[in-house]
């Protein structure tokens, strides 16, 4: 495909200014209760090793009682603030990836 030099210049140089972003701190929370793949196999009546070989799950955190999603997010956020050495009112953006 041929692009004229004018079109190439428009595509390769965005008209909006580039904003510098920096990650200052990260945090995570894993539930206290951990269930191994062997435990999952037993609970579901599967042959030992099925969960690990088929799904590549070795262990999984299981939230209980007060470990709500907002509680876990707040714990992870506090870790990120501590790691960055900043107070919550100094944060411009919170990015919450989830799996």
DOLOTI-13096 format. One record per atom (N, C-alpha, C, CB): residue number from 1; atom name; x, y, z. Coordinates in Angstrom, 2 decimals. Glycine has a CB too. Layout:
<rs>
<r NUM CA <X Y Z>>
...
</rs>
This chain:
<rs>
<r 1 N <0.85 -1.18 0.00>>
<r 1 CA <0.00 0.00 0.00>>
<r 1 C <0.89 1.23 0.00>>
<r 1 CB <-0.96 0.00 1.22>>
<r 2 N <0.54 2.20 -0.81>>
<r 2 CA <1.32 3.43 -0.90>>
<r 2 C <0.62 4.54 -0.13>>
<r 2 CB <1.52 3.84 -2.38>>
<r 3 N <1.36 5.24 0.71>>
<r 3 CA <0.82 6.40 1.42>>
<r 3 C <1.58 7.64 0.98>>
<r 3 CB <0.93 6.22 2.97>>
<r 4 N <0.85 8.67 0.63>>
<r 4 CA <1.52 9.92 0.28>>
<r 4 C <2.24 10.43 1.52>>
<r 4 CB <0.51 10.98 -0.27>>
<r 5 N <3.26 11.25 1.31>>
<r 5 CA <4.01 11.77 2.47>>
<r 5 C <3.12 12.58 3.39>>
<r 5 CB <5.18 12.62 2.00>>
<r 6 N <2.13 13.29 2.86>>
<r 6 CA <1.21 14.09 3.69>>
<r 6 C <0.34 13.18 4.54>>
<r 6 CB <0.31 15.00 2.80>>
<r 7 N <-0.20 12.13 3.95>>
<r 7 CA <-1.03 11.19 4.70>>
<r 7 C <-0.20 10.46 5.74>>
<r 7 CB <-1.70 10.19 3.75>>
<r 8 N <1.01 10.05 5.37>>
<r 8 CA <1.89 9.36 6.31>>
<r 8 C <2.19 10.24 7.51>>
<r 8 CB <3.19 8.95 5.62>>
<r 9 N <2.41 11.52 7.29>>
<r 9 CA <2.71 12.46 8.37>>
<r 9 C <1.50 12.58 9.31>>
<r 9 CB <3.08 13.86 7.79>>
<r 10 N <0.30 12.61 8.77>>
<r 10 CA <-0.91 12.72 9.59>>
<r 10 C <-1.13 11.47 10.45>>
<r 10 CB <-2.14 12.96 8.70>>
<r 11 N <-0.84 10.31 9.87>>
<r 11 CA <-1.04 9.06 10.60>>
<r 11 C <0.03 8.87 11.67>>
<r 11 CB <-1.02 7.87 9.63>>
<r 12 N <1.26 9.17 11.35>>
<r 12 CA <2.35 8.89 12.28>>
<r 12 C <2.51 9.92 13.38>>
<r 12 CB <3.62 8.78 11.52>>
<r 13 N <1.92 11.07 13.24>>
<r 13 CA <2.00 12.10 14.28>>
<r 13 C <0.60 12.45 14.78>>
<r 13 CB <2.71 13.38 13.74>>
<r 14 N <0.24 11.96 15.94>>
<r 14 CA <-1.10 12.26 16.45>>
<r 14 C <-1.25 13.75 16.71>>
<r 14 CB <-1.37 11.46 17.75>>
<r 15 N <-2.45 14.25 16.49>>
<r 15 CA <-2.71 15.68 16.68>>
<r 15 C <-2.85 16.04 18.16>>
<r 15 CB <-3.97 16.10 15.93>>
<r 16 N <-3.14 15.06 19.00>>
<r 16 CA <-3.28 15.32 20.43>>
<r 16 C <-1.92 15.22 21.11>>
<r 16 CB <-4.28 14.34 21.08>>
<r 17 N <-1.72 16.01 22.15>>
<r 17 CA <-0.44 15.92 22.86>>
<r 17 C <-0.32 14.58 23.60>>
<r 17 CB <-0.29 17.09 23.86>>
<r 18 N <0.87 14.09 23.71>>
<r 18 CA <1.14 12.85 24.42>>
<r 18 C <1.27 13.17 25.90>>
<r 18 CB <2.43 12.13 23.87>>
<r 19 N <0.58 12.41 26.73>>
<r 19 CA <0.62 12.61 28.17>>
<r 19 C <1.52 11.55 28.79>>
<r 19 CB <-0.81 12.56 28.79>>
<r 20 N <2.47 11.98 29.57>>
<r 20 CA <3.36 11.02 30.23>>
<r 20 C <2.64 10.39 31.42>>
<r 20 CB <4.68 11.72 30.69>>
<r 21 N <2.74 9.10 31.52>>
<r 21 CA <2.11 8.37 32.62>>
<r 21 C <3.18 7.53 33.29>>
<r 21 CB <0.93 7.47 32.10>>
<r 22 N <3.09 7.45 34.61>>
<r 22 CA <4.08 6.68 35.37>>
<r 22 C <3.34 5.90 36.45>>
<r 22 CB <5.17 7.61 35.99>>
<r 23 N <3.68 4.64 36.60>>
<r 23 CA <3.12 3.83 37.68>>
<r 23 C <4.04 3.99 38.88>>
<r 23 CB <2.97 2.32 37.26>>
<r 24 N <3.50 4.53 39.93>>
<r 24 CA <4.29 4.80 41.14>>
<r 24 C <4.26 3.65 42.13>>
<r 24 CB <3.79 6.06 41.82>>
<r 25 N <3.16 2.93 42.17>>
<r 25 CA <3.05 1.83 43.13>>
<r 25 C <1.97 0.86 42.70>>
<r 25 CB <2.75 2.37 44.53>>
<r 26 N <2.12 -0.38 43.10>>
<r 26 CA <1.11 -1.40 42.80>>
<r 26 C <0.75 -2.14 44.08>>
<r 26 CB <1.63 -2.39 41.71>>
<r 27 N <-0.39 -2.78 44.06>>
<r 27 CA <-0.82 -3.57 45.20>>
<r 27 C <-1.70 -4.70 44.75>>
<r 27 CB <-1.54 -2.70 46.23>>
<r 28 N <-1.84 -5.71 45.56>>
<r 28 CA <-2.72 -6.82 45.24>>
<r 28 C <-3.25 -7.42 46.54>>
<r 28 CB <-1.98 -7.90 44.39>>
<r 29 N <-4.32 -8.13 46.44>>
<r 29 CA <-4.87 -8.82 47.60>>
<r 29 C <-5.28 -10.21 47.18>>
<r 29 CB <-6.09 -8.04 48.21>>
<r 30 N <-4.88 -11.17 47.94>>
<r 30 CA <-5.28 -12.56 47.68>>
<r 30 C <-6.06 -13.04 48.91>>
<r 30 CB <-4.03 -13.49 47.40>>
<r 31 N <-7.22 -13.63 48.68>>
<r 31 CA <-8.01 -14.10 49.81>>
<r 31 C <-7.21 -15.03 50.72>>
<r 31 CB <-9.26 -14.83 49.31>>
<r 32 N <-7.56 -15.02 51.98>>
<r 32 CA <-6.84 -15.83 52.98>>
<r 32 C <-6.95 -17.33 52.70>>
<r 32 CB <-7.37 -15.53 54.38>>
<r 33 N <-8.15 -17.76 52.30>>
<r 33 CA <-8.36 -19.20 52.07>>
<r 33 C <-7.88 -19.58 50.66>>
<r 33 CB <-9.86 -19.59 52.25>>
<r 34 N <-7.00 -20.55 50.62>>
<r 34 CA <-6.47 -21.04 49.34>>
<r 34 C <-6.91 -22.49 49.16>>
<r 34 CB <-4.90 -20.91 49.30>>
<r 35 N <-7.46 -22.79 48.01>>
<r 35 CA <-7.88 -24.15 47.68>>
<r 35 C <-6.95 -24.65 46.58>>
<r 35 CB <-9.39 -24.20 47.23>>
<r 36 N <-6.35 -25.80 46.80>>
<r 36 CA <-5.44 -26.38 45.81>>
<r 36 C <-6.24 -27.08 44.71>>
<r 36 CB <-4.46 -27.37 46.49>>
<r 37 N <-5.56 -27.39 43.62>>
<r 37 CA <-6.22 -28.10 42.53>>
<r 37 C <-6.71 -29.47 43.00>>
<r 37 CB <-5.26 -28.26 41.33>>
<r 38 N <-5.97 -30.06 43.91>>
<r 38 CA <-6.38 -31.36 44.47>>
<r 38 C <-7.71 -31.22 45.21>>
<r 38 CB <-5.29 -31.93 45.42>>
<r 39 N <-7.86 -30.14 45.96>>
<r 39 CA <-9.11 -29.87 46.67>>
<r 39 C <-10.27 -29.63 45.72>>
<r 39 CB <-8.94 -28.67 47.57>>
<r 40 N <-10.00 -28.94 44.62>>
<r 40 CA <-11.04 -28.71 43.62>>
<r 40 C <-11.45 -30.04 43.00>>
<r 40 CB <-10.55 -27.72 42.51>>
<r 41 N <-10.46 -30.88 42.67>>
<r 41 CA <-10.76 -32.19 42.10>>
<r 41 C <-11.65 -33.01 43.03>>
<r 41 CB <-9.46 -32.96 41.81>>
<r 42 N <-11.30 -33.04 44.30>>
<r 42 CA <-12.08 -33.81 45.28>>
<r 42 C <-13.51 -33.29 45.37>>
<r 42 CB <-11.41 -33.75 46.67>>
<r 43 N <-13.63 -31.96 45.45>>
<r 43 CA <-14.96 -31.35 45.62>>
<r 43 C <-15.87 -31.64 44.43>>
<r 43 CB <-14.82 -29.84 45.81>>
<r 44 N <-15.28 -31.67 43.21>>
<r 44 CA <-16.08 -31.89 42.01>>
<r 44 C <-16.14 -33.37 41.60>>
<r 44 CB <-15.52 -31.08 40.88>>
<r 45 N <-15.48 -34.23 42.37>>
<r 45 CA <-15.50 -35.66 42.07>>
<r 45 C <-14.66 -36.02 40.85>>
<r 45 CB <-16.92 -36.10 41.85>>
<r 46 N <-13.67 -35.21 40.57>>
<r 46 CA <-12.79 -35.47 39.43>>
<r 46 C <-11.57 -36.26 39.87>>
<r 46 CB <-12.36 -34.15 38.76>>
<r 47 N <-10.95 -36.89 38.93>>
<r 47 CA <-9.72 -37.63 39.18>>
<r 47 C <-8.61 -36.64 39.57>>
<r 47 CB <-9.30 -38.48 37.92>>
<r 48 N <-7.75 -37.05 40.55>>
<r 48 CA <-6.65 -36.19 40.97>>
<r 48 C <-5.81 -35.74 39.77>>
<r 48 CB <-5.76 -36.91 41.99>>
<r 49 N <-5.51 -34.47 39.71>>
<r 49 CA <-4.69 -33.93 38.63>>
<r 49 C <-5.48 -33.35 37.47>>
<r 49 CB <-3.79 -34.98 38.14>>
<r 50 N <-6.79 -33.59 37.44>>
<r 50 CA <-7.61 -33.12 36.32>>
<r 50 C <-7.60 -31.59 36.19>>
<r 50 CB <-9.04 -33.62 36.48>>
<r 51 N <-7.85 -30.90 37.29>>
<r 51 CA <-7.92 -29.43 37.26>>
<r 51 C <-6.59 -28.83 36.82>>
<r 51 CB <-8.30 -28.88 38.65>>
<r 52 N <-5.51 -29.36 37.35>>
<r 52 CA <-4.19 -28.81 37.01>>
<r 52 C <-3.82 -29.09 35.56>>
<r 52 CB <-3.12 -29.40 37.94>>
<r 53 N <-4.07 -30.30 35.09>>
<r 53 CA <-3.67 -30.63 33.72>>
<r 53 C <-4.58 -29.96 32.68>>
<r 53 CB <-3.70 -32.15 33.52>>
<r 54 N <-5.87 -29.87 32.96>>
<r 54 CA <-6.78 -29.30 31.96>>
<r 54 C <-6.84 -27.78 32.00>>
<r 54 CB <-8.17 -29.86 32.17>>
<r 55 N <-6.84 -27.20 33.20>>
<r 55 CA <-7.03 -25.75 33.33>>
<r 55 C <-5.78 -25.00 33.78>>
<r 55 CB <-8.13 -25.48 34.30>>
<r 56 N <-4.71 -25.73 34.10>>
<r 56 CA <-3.45 -25.12 34.57>>
<r 56 C <-3.63 -24.31 35.85>>
<r 56 CB <-2.87 -24.23 33.48>>
<r 57 N <-4.60 -24.73 36.66>>
<r 57 CA <-4.83 -24.09 37.96>>
<r 57 C <-4.15 -24.93 39.02>>
<r 57 CB <-6.37 -23.94 38.26>>
<r 58 N <-3.19 -24.32 39.73>>
<r 58 CA <-2.48 -25.02 40.81>>
<r 58 C <-3.18 -24.78 42.15>>
<r 58 CB <-1.01 -24.55 40.88>>
<r 59 N <-3.63 -23.55 42.34>>
<r 59 CA <-4.34 -23.18 43.56>>
<r 59 C <-5.17 -21.95 43.26>>
<r 59 CB <-3.34 -22.92 44.75>>
<r 60 N <-6.20 -21.75 44.05>>
<r 60 CA <-7.11 -20.63 43.82>>
<r 60 C <-7.51 -20.02 45.15>>
<r 60 CB <-8.36 -21.07 43.01>>
<r 61 N <-7.52 -18.70 45.20>>
<r 61 CA <-7.99 -18.00 46.40>>
<r 61 C <-9.51 -17.98 46.42>>
<r 61 CB <-7.43 -16.56 46.46>>
<r 62 N <-10.08 -18.20 47.59>>
<r 62 CA <-11.54 -18.19 47.73>>
<r 62 C <-11.90 -17.16 48.80>>
<r 62 CB <-12.09 -19.61 48.11>>
<r 63 N <-12.61 -16.12 48.39>>
<r 63 CA <-13.02 -15.06 49.32>>
<r 63 C <-14.14 -15.58 50.22>>
<r 63 CB <-13.48 -13.80 48.56>>
<r 64 N <-14.05 -15.20 51.49>>
<r 64 CA <-15.07 -15.62 52.45>>
<r 64 C <-15.51 -14.45 53.32>>
<r 64 CB <-14.53 -16.77 53.33>>
<r 65 N <-16.75 -14.48 53.75>>
<r 65 CA <-17.26 -13.52 54.72>>
<r 65 C <-17.01 -12.07 54.37>>
<r 65 CB <-16.68 -13.80 56.04>>
<r 66 N <-16.11 -11.43 55.12>>
<r 66 CA <-15.87 -10.00 54.95>>
<r 66 C <-14.96 -9.67 53.77>>
<r 66 CB <-15.27 -9.44 56.21>>
<r 67 N <-14.48 -10.67 53.08>>
<r 67 CA <-13.59 -10.42 51.94>>
<r 67 C <-14.41 -10.12 50.68>>
<r 67 CB <-12.66 -11.65 51.70>>
<r 68 N <-15.11 -9.00 50.70>>
<r 68 CA <-15.90 -8.58 49.55>>
<r 68 C <-14.97 -7.99 48.50>>
<r 68 CB <-17.00 -7.55 49.96>>
<r 69 N <-15.48 -7.79 47.29>>
<r 69 CA <-14.65 -7.22 46.24>>
<r 69 C <-14.17 -5.82 46.60>>
<r 69 CB <-15.41 -7.19 44.92>>
<r 70 N <-15.03 -5.04 47.25>>
<r 70 CA <-14.61 -3.68 47.65>>
<r 70 C <-13.56 -3.73 48.76>>
<r 70 CB <-15.82 -2.86 48.11>>
<r 71 N <-13.67 -4.69 49.68>>
<r 71 CA <-12.66 -4.85 50.72>>
<r 71 C <-11.32 -5.20 50.11>>
<r 71 CB <-13.09 -5.93 51.73>>
<r 72 N <-11.32 -6.18 49.19>>
<r 72 CA <-10.07 -6.61 48.56>>
<r 72 C <-9.45 -5.48 47.74>>
<r 72 CB <-10.31 -7.84 47.67>>
<r 73 N <-10.29 -4.70 47.05>>
<r 73 CA <-9.79 -3.56 46.26>>
<r 73 C <-9.17 -2.51 47.17>>
<r 73 CB <-10.93 -2.94 45.44>>
<r 74 N <-9.81 -2.25 48.31>>
<r 74 CA <-9.27 -1.26 49.26>>
<r 74 C <-7.93 -1.71 49.83>>
<r 74 CB <-10.28 -1.01 50.40>>
<r 75 N <-7.80 -2.99 50.14>>
<r 75 CA <-6.53 -3.51 50.65>>
<r 75 C <-5.42 -3.38 49.60>>
<r 75 CB <-6.69 -4.99 51.06>>
<r 76 N <-5.73 -3.71 48.36>>
<r 76 CA <-4.75 -3.59 47.28>>
<r 76 C <-4.39 -2.13 47.04>>
<r 76 CB <-5.30 -4.23 45.98>>
<r 77 N <-5.38 -1.25 47.12>>
<r 77 CA <-5.13 0.19 46.93>>
<r 77 C <-4.21 0.72 48.02>>
<r 77 CB <-6.45 0.97 46.92>>
<r 78 N <-4.42 0.29 49.26>>
<r 78 CA <-3.56 0.74 50.35>>
<r 78 C <-2.13 0.27 50.15>>
<r 78 CB <-4.10 0.24 51.70>>
<r 79 N <-1.96 -0.95 49.68>>
<r 79 CA <-0.61 -1.45 49.37>>
<r 79 C <0.05 -0.60 48.29>>
<r 79 CB <-0.68 -2.92 48.91>>
<r 80 N <-0.71 -0.23 47.26>>
<r 80 CA <-0.17 0.59 46.17>>
<r 80 C <0.23 1.97 46.69>>
<r 80 CB <-1.21 0.72 45.03>>
<r 81 N <-0.60 2.55 47.54>>
<r 81 CA <-0.28 3.86 48.13>>
<r 81 C <0.99 3.78 48.98>>
<r 81 CB <-1.45 4.38 48.99>>
<r 82 N <1.08 2.74 49.78>>
<r 82 CA <2.26 2.54 50.62>>
<r 82 C <3.52 2.35 49.77>>
<r 82 CB <2.07 1.34 51.56>>
<r 83 N <3.40 1.56 48.70>>
<r 83 CA <4.54 1.31 47.82>>
<r 83 C <5.01 2.58 47.13>>
<r 83 CB <4.16 0.26 46.77>>
<r 84 N <4.04 3.45 46.79>>
<r 84 CA <4.38 4.69 46.10>>
<r 84 C <4.81 5.78 47.08>>
<r 84 CB <3.19 5.18 45.29>>
<r 85 N <4.47 5.60 48.35>>
<r 85 CA <4.80 6.61 49.35>>
<r 85 C <3.99 7.89 49.19>>
<r 85 CB <6.27 6.94 49.28>>
<r 86 N <2.72 7.74 48.80>>
<r 86 CA <1.85 8.90 48.62>>
<r 86 C <0.55 8.71 49.39>>
<r 86 CB <1.55 9.13 47.12>>
<r 87 N <-0.14 9.83 49.60>>
<r 87 CA <-1.45 9.81 50.24>>
<r 87 C <-2.52 9.69 49.16>>
<r 87 CB <-1.68 11.07 51.12>>
<r 88 N <-3.69 9.22 49.53>>
<r 88 CA <-4.77 9.00 48.56>>
<r 88 C <-5.14 10.28 47.81>>
<r 88 CB <-5.99 8.45 49.27>>
<r 89 N <-5.07 11.43 48.47>>
<r 89 CA <-5.46 12.68 47.79>>
<r 89 C <-4.41 13.17 46.79>>
<r 89 CB <-5.71 13.75 48.83>>
<r 90 N <-3.30 12.48 46.67>>
<r 90 CA <-2.26 12.84 45.71>>
<r 90 C <-2.36 12.01 44.42>>
<r 90 CB <-0.89 12.65 46.33>>
<r 91 N <-3.32 11.10 44.35>>
<r 91 CA <-3.45 10.20 43.22>>
<r 91 C <-4.34 10.84 42.15>>
<r 91 CB <-4.02 8.83 43.66>>
<r 92 N <-3.86 10.81 40.90>>
<r 92 CA <-4.64 11.34 39.78>>
<r 92 C <-5.48 10.28 39.09>>
<r 92 CB <-3.72 11.98 38.79>>
<r 93 N <-5.01 9.04 39.10>>
<r 93 CA <-5.70 7.99 38.38>>
<r 93 C <-5.52 6.66 39.09>>
<r 93 CB <-5.18 7.89 36.94>>
<r 94 N <-6.60 5.88 39.15>>
<r 94 CA <-6.53 4.52 39.67>>
<r 94 C <-6.91 3.60 38.53>>
<r 94 CB <-7.47 4.32 40.92>>
<r 95 N <-6.04 2.65 38.24>>
<r 95 CA <-6.29 1.68 37.18>>
<r 95 C <-6.48 0.34 37.83>>
<r 95 CB <-5.13 1.65 36.14>>
<r 96 N <-7.60 -0.30 37.61>>
<r 96 CA <-7.93 -1.56 38.26>>
<r 96 C <-8.13 -2.66 37.25>>
<r 96 CB <-9.17 -1.42 39.12>>
<r 97 N <-7.04 -3.34 36.90>>
<r 97 CA <-7.22 -4.52 36.04>>
<r 97 C <-7.70 -5.68 36.87>>
<r 97 CB <-5.90 -4.88 35.31>>
<r 98 N <-8.54 -6.50 36.31>>
<r 98 CA <-9.04 -7.65 37.06>>
<r 98 C <-9.04 -8.88 36.15>>
<r 98 CB <-10.47 -7.38 37.61>>
<r 99 N <-8.85 -10.01 36.76>>
<r 99 CA <-8.86 -11.25 35.98>>
<r 99 C <-9.94 -12.16 36.49>>
<r 99 CB <-7.50 -11.96 36.03>>
</rs>
